[in-house]
Amino acid sequence: MLIHRDSFSCTLLLALMASLSTFGIDMIALSLPATGAYLGATEGDVILAMSAYVMSFGMTLLVCGPISDCLGRKPIVQFGCVLMVTAGIGCAFSNSLSQLMFFRTLQGIGASAAGIAAIAIVRDLFDGETARAEMTDVVLAIYVVPMIAPIADIAFLAHGWRAIYVVPIVGGLLLLAAMACFSESARVHPNVRLSPATVVQNYRRVLRHPVCVGNILCDAAAAGAVFACVTGSSLFFSNIFGPNAYGAIVGASSMSIVTGAWLNRSLCGQGASPAQLLAAGLALSTSMAIALLFMALVGDKSAVVVVLIMVGVGSSFGLIAPHVIYEALRPMPEIAGSISAARAFVQMAGAALSSALVVALFDGHSLLSMAVVMLAFSLLAVAAYVGVVLPANASPWSGRMQARFRRKDRDLP
């Protein structure tokens, strides 16, 4: 029985596809001390297993996107599921740090292959408001994971650190079974051959299209503002509640993003336009950053206000992300996988840069580094949208380039 695109089963499939990769990051955090003790490694050494997953996930994105455009979404998801299940079993039975790092690297590759397809499939199957609603559901699924992962982590950790890897194994098997009932969503051109030249050409098209570039930068900058807030808040609250505050902060931030995405979906259903919601999100993020900067300059350290600002910034991202992701994919649906990969890679880079800047500028006691970096990234998001996206949408160049790309696709040898 095939999964129809308008069914609730399809929404669940996309949610599983999008969220499974996030579990690989959030699920093992609490198990690191137990894992290190068993493997005879320090907790710092075991963190390398987390880094191996993130690095392999990020680098593989840029390859999996174009592959899914040339071969289809279904084969790349199935490959990713097989790799995740195999690597999950390998992680569970690892007896050394080197083995764990090897299988975590494979797990990151598999998660990347499966996760990159979710957003591209939304663009393949849906248009307009329906696509925006589905994109919101995908964003919801991604950010629900950090809220429930610690609870699941504690439950599985009671049975030993190896039990943690049951989640990606079972999730990969479920997704693999579901894909058997899912028809290929991409319109694969029969004359397109996968090659390094094709990959380079796809990314050149992405970089040459200002609508894609502007929305990708807006998404990455908005995410950078959120990560500046998360990193700065953890540094601030660790002085009050200790190092365990980080998990609570990540969970609260994810909850606020989910709240923003839910509000986004609700307001869309009540007639609010995407432009209005996006403008509201950008204005909210910027105003929260300005308020935090004012607090830092006057020396105010109210924990309640910091929490409210953190919730506001997270909610703003929930308003921004679904629309800029869809708009980035909209001009060239035939290479949605490549655009989705570029967006995810740039977003990860923006988040990493933002966090690194907050840590580097932190003076050990104030909110200033968090406020400055958060405001800088919020203003960058506004600049990308106002300075790049809006002029490109209003320019006849955009229409001519889209027509040119469509002719080129028809004329492919």
N, C-alpha and C positions, 0 to 999 in steps of 0.2 A: 504494500500500500504506500503510494507516494505521499510525501508531505507537501501540502498545497501552500503556496506562498502567503495566502490570506488567513491561514489557520494559526491558532494559538501554538500549535506544535512547532511551526516555523519560528515563531518568536522565541520559544524556549530553546530551539536548536541554535539560533544566533546568539542567545544569551550564554549558553554553555560554551560555545565556540570562543566568544570574546573573553569570558571570565576564567577559563581553564588555565590560561597562561599566567594570570595574576596570582593564582593559588601557588604556583611554583616559587613565587617570591615571598608571599606573606605567610605561607603555611609553616615554613621551617624555622622561623625566627626564634620561637621559644624552645625549640629542640636543639639549638646549637650547643649549649653546655653539655647536655647528655650525649650528643653525638661526639663532641670532642673528648669527653671522658672515656668513652668506649674505644675510640680510635687512637687514643694516646696522643691527642693533639690539643693545643690550646684553643680557646674560643676564638681568638684572633685568627688562627690558622683555618679554623672551620668556616669563618666568614668568607674565605676565599672560594668556598663552594657556592656561596650566594653570588659572589662576583662573577664566577665562571658562568653561572646561569644567565645573569643579566647581560654580560658581554656577548655571549653566543646568541642570545635572543636578539640583541640590538643589531649585531652585524649581519645575521641571517635575514633580517627583515628586507634588506636591500636586494637580496637575491630572490627571496620567495615571492615578492610582489610581482616582478616581471614574469617569473615562471608561471604564476597563476593567470596572468594575462594571455600567455601563449598556449598553455596546456589546459587551463580551466581551473576553477576553484576546487572542485571535488577531488582530483588527484592529489593536490598539494595538502588538503586537509587530511585525507586518508593517510598519506605519507607521514604527516606530523603526528597523527594519532598512534600509528604503529611505533614511531620513534619514542613518543612519550611513554607508552606502555612498557616498551623494552627498557628504556632508561630508568623508569620508575622501579622496575624489578631490580635492575642493576644497583640503583641507589640503596634499596632496601637490604640488599645482601652484600654491600660493600664492607670490606674488612680493613681498609686503609684509606687515608686521606686522598691519596692519588687516585684510587678507584672511584671514590665518591666524586671527586672533581671531574673525572672523565665522564661519568654518567650524568652528572649535573650539566655538563656542557652539551651532551647529546639531548638532554631534556629541554634545555633552552632552545636548541635548534628545532626540536619537534613542536614546542609551544609556539615558536615564531611562525612556523609553517601553518599551524592550525589557526592561530589568532589573527593573522593578517587578513585572512579570507572573510571574516565576519563583516567588516565594514564594506569591503568590496562587494559582497553578496547583496547587502542592502542597496547599494547603487545599481547592481544588476537587475534587481527585481522590482524596485519601487521608484516612484517619481514624486516630486512636489511635497505636499504636506504629509502624505503617507510615508514617504522616505524620511522626512524629518522626525516623524513620530517613532519609526523603527530605529532611527539613529539614536534617539533619546533613550530607547530601551536598551540599546547596546551600551551606551555610556552608563546607564543605571547598573547594568550587570557587572561592568568592569569595576565600579567603585563600591558595590555592595560587598565584594570579596574582602577588602581589608576590615570591614566591620564584623564579619562572621568568622574570618580565618583564625583569630586568636582563640575563639570559643572552641572551634573544631580542633585547633592545635592542642589545647589542653585535654580535650576528650581522647584524642588518639595517643597523646604522649603518655597517658596513664597505662598504655599497653606497650610502651617502649618507643624509642625514637624511630625505629624502622617502620612502625605502623603509620607514621606521618605520610609515607609515600603511597599508601593505599588510595588516597584521594586522586592524584593524577592518573594512577593506574585504572581505577574504576571510571573516572571521568573520560579518559581516553577511549576505553572500551565502549562506553555509552555513546560517545560522539561517533565512533567508528561504525557502530550498529545503526545509528540514526542516519548517517550519510548514505547507507545502502538504500534508504527510502527517499533520498533527496536527488532531484534531477539537477544536472549541470546548469548553473545560472549564467555563466559567462558566454558571450557570443564569440567563440574562438574563430578567428579567420583561418580557413584551411591552408592558405598560402604563407602564413606567418611561421617562420622557423625560429626556434629558440637558439640564440647565439649571443656572444658578448656584444656584438654590434647592435642587436635588437634591444638588449638591456640599456646600453648607452643611449640609443635613440629615444627610448621611452623616457629616460630621465632628462634628456635634453628637452623633450617636449614639455615636461613638467616645469623645468626651470625657465622656459621661454614664455610660459603662460602666466601673466600677472595675477589673474584671478586665483589660480592654484597657489602660486607663491605667496600672495598676500594672505590668503586664508590659512595656509600652513604656518606662516610666521605669527599670525594672530593667535592661532591655537597654541603654538609653542610658548609664546610670551605669556599668555594667560595661565598656562600650566606652570611656567616659571614663577609667576606671582604666587600661586598656591604653594609651590614647593619652598619658596622663600619663607612663607608664613609657617609652614610645617616645621622646617628646619630651625627657624628663629624661635618659634614657640617651644620646641623641644629643648633648646639651649636655655631659654628663659625659665621654663617650668622645672627643668632638672635641678635648678638651685633650690626649688621649693619642695618638690615631691621626689627627687632622686631620679636616676637614669630610667626607671621603669615608666616614666611619664611619656616617653616617646610613643609607645604602643597606644596609649589612650589618646594622644594627640592625633596620630594617624587615623585612628578609628573615628574620632570626632570630625576630622577634616573630611573623611570619606562620607560620613553621614550628611554633612552639609552639602557636599557635591550632589549626593543622591537627592537631597531635598530640593536643590536648585533644579536638577533635571526633572524631578516630578512636577515642580511648579511650572517649568517650561512646557511640559506636555499638557498640563491643565490649562494654562493660559492660551496655548495654541488652539485647544479645543473650544475656547471661548472667543476666538476671533482675533487674538493678538497676532500681529505680523512678525515674521522672523526678524526683520530689521529693527522693530521696536524692542523685542526681547534681547537681541544682540547688543543694542545700544544701552539697554538697562543693565546688562551684565558688565559691559565695559565701564559704565559710569559707576556702578557699585564697587567694582574692584579698585578703580582709581580713587574713589572717595574713601574707601577703607584704608588704602595705603597712605593717603594724605593725613587722615586722622591718626594713624599710628605714628607717622613722622612727627606730628605735632606733639603727641604724647612723649616721644623719645626726647624731643628738644626741651620740653619743660620738665623732664625728669619723672613723669608719672609712670608708675609701674603697676597699675591696677590689673590684677589677674582676670577679673570679670570682664573688663573692657577688652583685654587681649583675646579672650575666648570669643567675645562677640565679633571682633574683627576677623578672627579666624573663620568663624561660621559665615560671615558675610563674604569673604573672599572665596571660600569653597562654594557657596551658593552661586556666586557670580560665574564661576567656571561651569557649573551645571547649566546655566543659561546660555553661555557662549558656545561651549564645545559642540553640541549637536548641529548647530547651524553652520559654523565655520567648517566642520568636517564635511557636511553635505555639500556646501558651496565649493569646497576644494575639489570634490569628486565630480561635480555636476558638468563642467565643460567637456570632459573627455572620458565618458564612461567606458570606452573600449580599453583604456589602460588604468582602470580603477585600482587594480592591484598595485601598480607602480606608484600611483599617487598616494594610496593608503600607506604603503611602505615608507615613502618619503616623509609623509606627515608624522608617522609614529617615530621614525628615527630622529627627526628634527625636534619633536616634542621631548623625547628622552634626553637629547643633548641639551635642550633648553632647561629642563628640570635639573639635570646634573650641574650645569653651569650656575644656575641660580643658587642651589644648595651650597656649592663650593664657595661662591662669593660671600654668602652669609657667614659661613664658618671662618673664612679668611679675614673678614672685616670685623668679626665679633670681638668686642673689647672686654669680655668676661663678665659684664654685669648689665649693660643697657640694651634697649630695643633698637638702637640706631641702625645697626647693620641690616637687621630684618626689615626695617621701615624703608631704608634707602633702596635696597635691592627690590623689594616688593613694588615700590613706586616706579622704579626704572622699568621693570618688566610690564607693569600695568600700562605705562605710557607707551611702551614699545608695541603692545597689543593694539592700543588705540591708533598709533601711527600706521601700523600695518594695514588696518582696516580702512581708516580714513584716507591715508596717503597712497595706498596701492589698490585695494579692492574696489572702493567706490569709484575712483577715476576709471579703472579698467572696465567696470560694468557699464559706465556711462559712455565709454568710447566706442566708436564704430570699429576700431581695431579688433576688439574682442570678437565681434561677430564675424569679421572677415577671417580671422585666424581659425575660428572653429570651423567655418566652411572649408577653409583650405585643408585642415586636418582631416575632415570627413572625405574630401576628394582624394586625399593621399591614401586613406584607408581603403577606399574603393579600388584604387589603382595599384594596390600592392601586388607584386609579382607572385 
